Amino acid sequence: MIAQTSPMDEISDPPPIDELTRRLRDGPHDGVYKLLRAYHHADAERRKGLVRNVRSLAMEQPAAVSPVVAELSRFLTDEQRAVRLTTAKLFVTLAKADPDSVVSVVDELADRLGDEAEFYYVRARSAEAVGYVAVEHPAGVITPTVLAELRIGLSFDEPEVTEKLSKALAYIALGNPRRLRHHVSTLGEHLDDENELVRYHLGTAIVSVGCEYPEVLSEVIAPLSARLDDESPHVRGRAAEALGLFVRVAPDTPSFPDKQLETMVERSEELFAIERGRFALARGEESIPPADGADGIGSLDGIREQTDEIVDEITSPAGECPHCGLALSEGGPLMCPRCGVPY
């Protein structure tokens, strides 16, 4: 526990940023808490500069920053939006590298996420940090309140927030599918989002729940079926995978989209979608690997192993705009977002 200080213990003139960063990097941390506290009274540029430097240190040496996360979390409520955003990015970096260290400040991150007056990028980054922690600590940090904020945020009108929220929900489902088993219908309502990553993450969340609770997927047969002709092979594959899990517990479902699955398999060129379409069409036959098959289809371990790689593939540049040279993503708009010229 960090000792409380009296006003007489406070430092009115904080040291240079480089010096404080060096003390964090090299240790010991005695006295660093007091120095960090002093920066709350520094001007906005120094506060932002400090957090930016600490984030750079966290990228290289997260263990050096982990002991002072409680003090750093105070910058999440800084009066300057730029400082709050930089702090949220810092916690994304830490949560990805060392999720254990961020468990103690999940409530503070959730407060930023739940504040509708907050800048949407701050909300998005806060959600992303919560998601990384949820993979390792799904039972301990994802309270009903945090989960409610993530679900409500799916209807938020800023795409940057929705993308990070859907990612966080996917990570929650991968960590503990039980947390989302009563919210599958809400996830299904957003499976038609225009953002490919949102559709992929929500499909991943639904499949993850289906790995342990396949019967609840009855609520999303229609939206999953609609994704079988999605332009993204990874979204098509996840939709087929979820349907395959459901049909194994309800093989006589009259609304099961056999014809759509057959068409998807025939028209798909990507192995990811084809294999999962065949998995769904098999209806549990012995010739097809079961839900816990070694190939990873229908298993939480398989989904965990693939998801980061798939996200990288979705977000990797498809080439450059022939007019201005901007890197373009697969599945992106057919008009360059920089120069506005079709390609």
C-alpha positions in Angstrom: 0.0 0.0 0.0 1.3 3.5 -0.9 1.8 5.7 2.1 -0.3 8.8 2.3 1.6 12.1 2.3 0.8 15.4 3.9 0.8 18.7 2.1 4.2 19.4 3.6 5.5 16.3 1.9 4.4 17.4 -1.6 7.0 18.7 -4.1 6.0 22.0 -5.7 8.6 21.8 -8.5 8.7 18.4 -10.1 12.0 17.2 -11.6 12.7 17.1 -15.4 10.8 14.4 -17.2 13.9 12.5 -18.3 15.1 12.3 -14.7 11.8 10.9 -13.4 11.7 8.4 -16.3 15.3 7.4 -15.5 14.3 6.8 -11.9 11.4 4.6 -13.0 13.6 2.7 -15.3 16.5 2.1 -13.0 14.8 2.0 -9.6 14.4 1.8 -6.7 11.0 3.4 -6.7 11.3 5.1 -3.3 10.2 8.7 -3.7 8.9 8.2 -7.2 5.3 8.3 -6.1 5.8 11.7 -4.6 7.5 13.0 -7.8 4.6 11.7 -9.9 2.1 13.3 -7.6 3.9 16.6 -8.1 3.3 16.5 -11.8 -0.4 16.8 -11.3 0.3 20.4 -10.6 2.6 21.0 -13.6 1.4 22.6 -16.8 -0.5 20.6 -19.3 2.4 20.1 -21.8 4.7 18.7 -19.0 1.9 16.4 -17.8 1.4 15.1 -21.3 5.1 14.8 -21.9 5.6 12.8 -18.7 2.9 10.3 -19.6 4.2 10.0 -23.1 7.7 9.2 -21.8 6.3 6.7 -19.3 4.4 5.0 -22.1 7.6 4.7 -24.2 9.3 3.1 -21.1 6.3 0.8 -20.7 6.8 -0.5 -24.3 10.4 -1.5 -23.5 10.3 -2.3 -19.8 6.7 -2.7 -18.5 7.9 -4.1 -15.2 9.5 -0.7 -14.4 6.1 1.1 -14.8 3.8 -1.5 -13.2 4.6 -0.6 -9.5 3.2 3.0 -10.0 0.0 2.3 -12.0 -2.2 3.6 -9.1 -0.5 7.0 -9.2 -0.5 7.1 -13.0 -4.3 6.3 -13.1 -4.9 9.7 -11.6 -4.0 11.2 -15.0 -7.1 9.4 -16.5 -9.2 12.2 -15.0 -6.8 15.0 -15.9 -8.6 18.2 -17.0 -6.8 18.1 -20.4 -8.2 15.7 -22.9 -4.8 15.1 -24.5 -3.4 14.0 -21.2 -6.3 11.6 -20.6 -5.9 10.1 -24.1 -2.2 9.6 -23.7 -2.8 8.0 -20.3 -5.4 5.6 -21.7 -2.9 4.7 -24.4 -0.3 4.0 -21.7 -2.7 1.6 -20.0 -3.3 -0.2 -23.3 0.4 -0.7 -23.6 0.7 -2.0 -20.1 -2.4 -4.2 -20.3 -1.1 -5.9 -23.4 2.4 -6.5 -21.9 1.5 -7.1 -18.3 -2.3 -7.4 -17.7 -1.7 -8.4 -14.0 -0.4 -4.9 -13.3 -3.6 -3.2 -14.6 -6.2 -5.2 -12.7 -6.2 -2.7 -9.8 -7.2 0.2 -12.1 -9.9 -1.5 -14.2 -12.6 0.5 -12.3 -10.9 3.7 -13.3 -10.7 2.6 -16.9 -14.4 1.6 -16.8 -15.3 5.0 -15.5 -13.7 6.6 -18.6 -15.5 4.1 -20.8 -18.8 4.8 -19.2 -18.6 8.6 -19.3 -20.7 9.6 -22.3 -19.2 13.1 -22.2 -15.7 11.8 -22.5 -13.8 12.1 -25.8 -14.5 9.0 -27.8 -10.9 8.1 -28.4 -10.4 8.0 -24.6 -13.4 5.7 -24.3 -12.1 3.5 -27.1 -8.6 3.1 -25.6 -10.0 2.5 -22.1 -12.2 -0.3 -23.6 -9.1 -1.8 -25.3 -7.1 -1.9 -22.1 -10.0 -3.5 -20.2 -10.2 -6.2 -23.0 -6.6 -7.1 -22.6 -7.0 -7.5 -18.8 -10.2 -9.6 -19.3 -8.4 -12.3 -21.2 -6.2 -13.1 -18.1 -8.7 -12.1 -15.4 -12.2 -12.5 -16.8 -13.8 -13.4 -13.5 -12.1 -10.8 -11.3 -12.4 -7.6 -13.3 -15.4 -7.9 -15.6 -18.2 -6.9 -13.3 -21.8 -6.5 -14.5 -21.3 -2.7 -14.5 -18.2 -2.9 -16.8 -20.0 -5.4 -19.1 -23.0 -3.1 -19.3 -20.8 -0.2 -20.3 -19.2 -2.3 -23.1 -22.5 -3.4 -24.4 -24.0 0.1 -24.3 -21.0 1.4 -26.2 -21.7 -0.9 -29.1 -24.5 1.5 -30.1 -22.2 4.6 -29.8 -22.0 6.5 -33.0 -18.2 6.8 -33.2 -16.7 3.8 -35.1 -13.4 4.0 -33.3 -15.2 3.3 -30.0 -17.3 0.5 -31.5 -14.2 -1.3 -32.9 -12.4 -1.3 -29.5 -15.5 -2.3 -27.6 -16.2 -5.2 -29.9 -12.5 -6.3 -29.4 -12.9 -6.1 -25.7 -16.1 -8.2 -25.8 -14.3 -10.8 -27.9 -11.5 -11.0 -25.3 -13.9 -11.3 -22.5 -15.7 -14.2 -24.2 -12.3 -15.9 -24.9 -11.4 -15.5 -21.2 -14.7 -16.6 -19.8 -17.6 -17.4 -22.2 -20.0 -17.5 -19.3 -19.8 -13.7 -18.9 -21.5 -13.2 -22.2 -23.9 -16.2 -22.5 -26.9 -14.0 -21.7 -25.9 -11.3 -24.1 -25.5 -13.2 -27.4 -28.6 -11.6 -28.9 -27.2 -8.1 -28.3 -23.9 -9.1 -30.1 -26.0 -10.5 -33.0 -27.7 -7.2 -33.4 -24.4 -5.6 -34.5 -23.1 -8.4 -36.7 -24.0 -6.2 -39.8 -21.7 -3.4 -38.7 -20.0 -1.7 -41.7 -16.6 -2.2 -40.0 -15.1 -5.6 -40.9 -13.1 -5.7 -37.6 -16.3 -5.1 -35.6 -18.1 -7.9 -37.4 -15.1 -10.2 -36.9 -14.7 -9.5 -33.2 -18.4 -9.9 -32.5 -18.5 -13.2 -34.5 -15.5 -14.3 -32.5 -17.3 -13.5 -29.2 -20.4 -15.4 -30.3 -18.3 -18.5 -31.4 -16.4 -18.4 -28.1 -19.7 -18.4 -26.1 -20.9 -21.2 -28.4 -17.9 -23.4 -27.5 -19.3 -23.8 -24.0 -22.9 -22.8 -24.4 -23.9 -23.8 -27.9 -27.6 -23.9 -27.1 -27.8 -20.1 -26.6 -26.8 -19.6 -30.3 -30.4 -20.3 -31.2 -31.0 -16.6 -30.6 -28.7 -15.5 -33.4 -29.3 -18.0 -36.2 -30.7 -15.3 -38.5 -27.8 -12.8 -38.1 -25.3 -15.6 -38.4 -26.9 -16.9 -41.5 -26.8 -13.4 -43.0 -23.0 -13.3 -42.5 -22.5 -16.3 -44.7 -22.3 -14.0 -47.7 -20.1 -11.5 -45.9 -17.3 -10.0 -48.1 -14.8 -11.0 -45.4 -13.8 -14.7 -45.4 -13.0 -14.5 -41.7 -16.4 -13.2 -40.8 -18.0 -15.9 -43.0 -15.9 -18.5 -41.4 -16.7 -17.4 -37.8 -20.5 -17.3 -38.7 -20.3 -20.9 -40.1 -18.3 -22.0 -37.1 -20.9 -20.7 -34.7 -23.7 -22.4 -36.8 -21.7 -25.6 -36.7 -21.5 -25.6 -32.9 -25.2 -24.9 -32.6 -26.3 -27.7 -35.0 -24.4 -30.3 -33.0 -26.8 -29.8 -30.1 -29.9 -29.0 -32.3 -29.5 -31.1 -35.5 -33.2 -30.9 -36.5 -33.4 -27.1 -36.5 -35.8 -26.3 -39.4 -34.3 -22.8 -40.0 -30.7 -24.1 -40.3 -29.2 -22.5 -43.4 -27.9 -25.6 -45.2 -28.3 -24.1 -48.7 -26.5 -20.9 -47.8 -23.6 -22.9 -46.3 -23.4 -25.0 -49.4 -23.2 -21.9 -51.5 -20.6 -20.3 -49.2 -18.4 -23.4 -49.5 -18.7 -23.6 -53.3 -18.0 -19.9 -53.8 -15.3 -19.3 -51.2 -11.7 -19.5 -52.2 -10.2 -19.1 -48.7 -9.5 -22.3 -46.6 -10.6 -20.5 -43.4 -14.2 -20.1 -44.6 -14.4 -23.4 -46.5 -13.3 -25.6 -43.5 -15.8 -23.9 -41.2 -18.6 -24.2 -43.8 -17.9 -27.9 -44.0 -17.8 -28.1 -40.2 -21.3 -26.7 -40.1 -22.7 -28.8 -42.9 -21.4 -32.0 -41.3 -23.9 -31.7 -38.4 -21.6 -33.6 -36.1 -20.7 -36.5 -38.4 -17.6 -38.5 -37.4 -15.8 -37.6 -40.6 -15.4 -34.0 -39.4 -13.4 -33.1 -36.3 -15.6 -32.5 -33.2 -15.9 -29.2 -31.5 -12.6 -29.7 -29.7 -10.8 -30.9 -32.8 -7.0 -30.6 -33.2 -7.4 -28.2 -36.1 -8.9 -25.6 -33.7 -12.3 -25.3 -35.3 -14.9 -24.9 -32.6 -12.4 -24.7 -29.7 -11.4 -21.8 -27.5 -7.8 -22.6 -27.7 -7.9 -22.6 -31.5 -9.7 -19.2 -31.6 -7.2 -17.7 -29.1 -4.3 -18.9 -31.3 -5.7 -17.5 -34.5 -7.3 -14.2 -33.5 -4.3 -11.9 -33.4 -3.0 -13.2 -36.6 -6.4 -12.8 -38.3 -6.7 -9.2 -37.0 -3.3 -8.4 -38.4 -4.4 -9.9 -41.8 -7.6 -7.8 -41.8 -5.8 -4.6 -41.0 -2.7 -5.1 -43.2 -2.4 -2.7 -46.1 -3.8 -4.0 -49.4 -1.6 -1.6 -51.3 -1.3 2.1 -51.9 -3.7 4.6 -53.4 -2.4 5.2 -56.9 -3.2 8.9 -56.6 -1.7 9.9 -53.2 0.2 6.8 -51.9 -1.9 6.3 -48.8 -1.7 2.7 -47.4 -5.1 1.0 -48.0 -6.6 -1.8 -46.0 -8.2 -5.0 -47.2 -12.0 -4.7 -47.1 -11.7 -0.9 -46.8 -13.7 1.7 -48.7 -13.4 1.8 -52.5 -12.6 5.5 -52.2 -9.3 6.8 -50.7 -10.0 8.4 -47.3 -7.2 10.9 -47.9 -7.7 12.2 -51.4 -11.3 11.1 -52.0 -10.5 9.5 -55.4 -12.0 6.1 -56.3 -9.5 3.2 -56.8 
